[in-house]
Amino acid sequence: MLLEMKRALITGANRGIGLALAEALVNRGVFVFAGARKPDNASELDRLREHHRGLIEIIPLEVTSDESVRRCADTVKGVSGTLDILVNNAAVFLEETNTGLAALDLDWFAETVAVNVGGVARVTRALLPLLGAAEQPCIVNISSGAGSIGDKTDHHYYCYGASKAALNHFTVGLAHELRPGGIVVVALSPGWVRTDMGGPGGELTPEESASAIADTILKLEPADSGCFLDRLGRKGKYVW
Ligand SMILES: NC(=O)c1ccc[n+]([C@@H]2O[C@H](COP(=O)([O-])OP(=O)(O)OC[C@H]3O[C@@H](n4cnc5c(N)ncnc54)[C@H](OP(=O)(O)O)[C@@H]3O)[C@@H](O)[C@H]2O)c1
């Protein structure tokens, strides 16, 4: 059965949008490799796997670790040989308040960029050979409106915003590099979602956001590569 299915790897799939996206993709007939940095502590993901037996494989994945990422790629290779969809979803948001410059912990820059940009680059590089072996592969970098420079009107979230702006830059560069090989690369904002990161005031449930994202992923085409999409796949809703 796996041979006939599309296969996706989602980083940070143990909670929040990543967990909901795992379910949304499985419900659309996609086999999901679900990355979790602490799989022993991923009870909701365990329940999802039990519910969809044989359709979800949980893989230990710490995106800042070369060793962990290499093992993850080896596991995907061993199970399926190719990968159709890579969703770089894992991220950190260390500024819980709208910290101004004076109170900012400058170490947050390094830590945030290491996960939100370096982690994406590390995972993507390790999975590229498997993506290159798929028929219509795509890489979806989960970005944020907070990464937009054109829409920036406040002083909030220096580290997180800078990391997502850098991720957007990386996305466009990668889209150029991988276009000749037919790999579509997009930045996609999920909207404001009620997760640990988004908080209780978010406009969307993780399921609402993930359902739209899953539909968008399955409709991606070459003309989308290098674009900044919203969850519904619309271009121009977010400016760079
Ligand atoms: N929620 C929103 O409103 C919103 C808005 C715009 C964009 N986004 C983006 O959407 C994506 C998902 O956000 P979310 O709201 O679902 O966040 P979340 O609930 O905080 O979940 C973050 C996920 O990333 C994982 N993660 C963090 N650091 C990691 C690392 N070093 N290695 C591997 N996994 C790591 C976490 O794992 P642990 O459980 O082990 O910590 C968790 O699974 C992120 O890229 C975020 O920037 C969210």
Ligand as a Chemical Component Dictionary entry (heavy atoms), coordinates in Angstrom:
data_LIG
# 
_chem_comp.id                   LIG 
_chem_comp.type                 NON-POLYMER 
_chem_comp.pdbx_formal_charge   0 
_chem_comp.three_letter_code    LIG 
# 
loop_
_chem_comp_atom.comp_id 
_chem_comp_atom.atom_id 
_chem_comp_atom.alt_atom_id 
_chem_comp_atom.type_symbol 
_chem_comp_atom.charge 
_chem_comp_atom.model_Cartn_x 
_chem_comp_atom.model_Cartn_y 
_chem_comp_atom.model_Cartn_z 
_chem_comp_atom.pdbx_ordinal 
LIG N1  N1  N 0  0.559  29.160 16.254 1  
LIG C1  C1  C 0  0.552  30.237 15.466 2  
LIG O1  O1  O 0  -0.298 31.145 15.585 3  
LIG C2  C2  C 0  1.579  30.369 14.366 4  
LIG C3  C3  C 0  1.513  31.507 13.554 5  
LIG C4  C4  C 0  2.426  31.648 12.513 6  
LIG C5  C5  C 0  3.362  30.648 12.296 7  
LIG N2  N2  N 1  3.420  29.548 13.119 8  
LIG C6  C6  C 0  4.430  28.525 12.811 9  
LIG O2  O2  O 0  3.780  27.267 12.736 10 
LIG C7  C7  C 0  4.711  26.228 13.116 11 
LIG C8  C8  C 0  4.090  25.371 14.211 12 
LIG O3  O3  O 0  3.771  26.222 15.303 13 
LIG P1  P1  P 0  2.874  25.747 16.529 14 
LIG O4  O4  O 0  2.009  26.880 16.866 15 
LIG O5  O5  O -1 2.296  24.411 16.283 16 
LIG O6  O6  O 0  4.020  25.641 17.655 17 
LIG P2  P2  P 0  4.123  24.759 18.996 18 
LIG O7  O7  O 0  2.777  24.350 19.432 19 
LIG O8  O8  O 0  4.981  25.551 19.919 20 
LIG O9  O9  O 0  4.931  23.457 18.495 21 
LIG C9  C9  C 0  6.251  23.591 18.077 22 
LIG C10 C10 C 0  6.753  22.243 17.641 23 
LIG O10 O10 O 0  8.124  22.394 17.211 24 
LIG C11 C11 C 0  8.899  21.427 17.904 25 
LIG N3  N3  N 0  10.295 21.839 18.062 26 
LIG C12 C12 C 0  10.768 22.969 18.628 27 
LIG N4  N4  N 0  12.110 22.976 18.632 28 
LIG C13 C13 C 0  12.490 21.819 18.037 29 
LIG C14 C14 C 0  13.745 21.229 17.749 30 
LIG N5  N5  N 0  14.896 21.828 18.072 31 
LIG N6  N6  N 0  13.775 20.025 17.120 32 
LIG C15 C15 C 0  12.616 19.405 16.791 33 
LIG N7  N7  N 0  11.398 19.890 17.062 34 
LIG C16 C16 C 0  11.336 21.090 17.683 35 
LIG C17 C17 C 0  8.203  21.258 19.243 36 
LIG O11 O11 O 0  8.656  20.081 19.875 37 
LIG P3  P3  P 0  8.625  19.921 21.513 38 
LIG O12 O12 O 0  7.214  19.550 21.872 39 
LIG O13 O13 O 0  9.622  18.868 21.785 40 
LIG O14 O14 O 0  9.010  21.262 22.074 41 
LIG C18 C18 C 0  6.760  21.206 18.766 42 
LIG O15 O15 O 0  6.461  19.941 18.240 43 
LIG C19 C19 C 0  5.982  26.957 13.546 44 
LIG O16 O16 O 0  6.876  27.016 12.464 45 
LIG C20 C20 C 0  5.489  28.362 13.877 46 
LIG O17 O17 O 0  6.517  29.320 13.771 47 
LIG C21 C21 C 0  2.544  29.398 14.147 48 
# 
loop_
_chem_comp_bond.comp_id 
_chem_comp_bond.atom_id_1 
_chem_comp_bond.atom_id_2 
_chem_comp_bond.value_order 
_chem_comp_bond.pdbx_ordinal 
LIG N1  C1  SING 1  
LIG C1  O1  DOUB 2  
LIG C1  C2  SING 3  
LIG C2  C3  SING 4  
LIG C2  C21 DOUB 5  
LIG C3  C4  DOUB 6  
LIG C4  C5  SING 7  
LIG C5  N2  DOUB 8  
LIG N2  C6  SING 9  
LIG N2  C21 SING 10 
LIG C6  O2  SING 11 
LIG C6  C20 SING 12 
LIG O2  C7  SING 13 
LIG C7  C8  SING 14 
LIG C7  C19 SING 15 
LIG C8  O3  SING 16 
LIG O3  P1  SING 17 
LIG P1  O4  DOUB 18 
LIG P1  O5  SING 19 
LIG P1  O6  SING 20 
LIG O6  P2  SING 21 
LIG P2  O7  DOUB 22 
LIG P2  O8  SING 23 
LIG P2  O9  SING 24 
LIG O9  C9  SING 25 
LIG C9  C10 SING 26 
LIG C10 O10 SING 27 
LIG C10 C18 SING 28 
LIG O10 C11 SING 29 
LIG C11 N3  SING 30 
LIG C11 C17 SING 31 
LIG N3  C12 SING 32 
LIG N3  C16 SING 33 
LIG C12 N4  DOUB 34 
LIG N4  C13 SING 35 
LIG C13 C14 SING 36 
LIG C13 C16 DOUB 37 
LIG C14 N5  SING 38 
LIG C14 N6  DOUB 39 
LIG N6  C15 SING 40 
LIG C15 N7  DOUB 41 
LIG N7  C16 SING 42 
LIG C17 O11 SING 43 
LIG C17 C18 SING 44 
LIG O11 P3  SING 45 
LIG P3  O12 DOUB 46 
LIG P3  O13 SING 47 
LIG P3  O14 SING 48 
LIG C18 O15 SING 49 
LIG C19 O16 SING 50 
LIG C19 C20 SING 51 
LIG C20 O17 SING 52 
# 
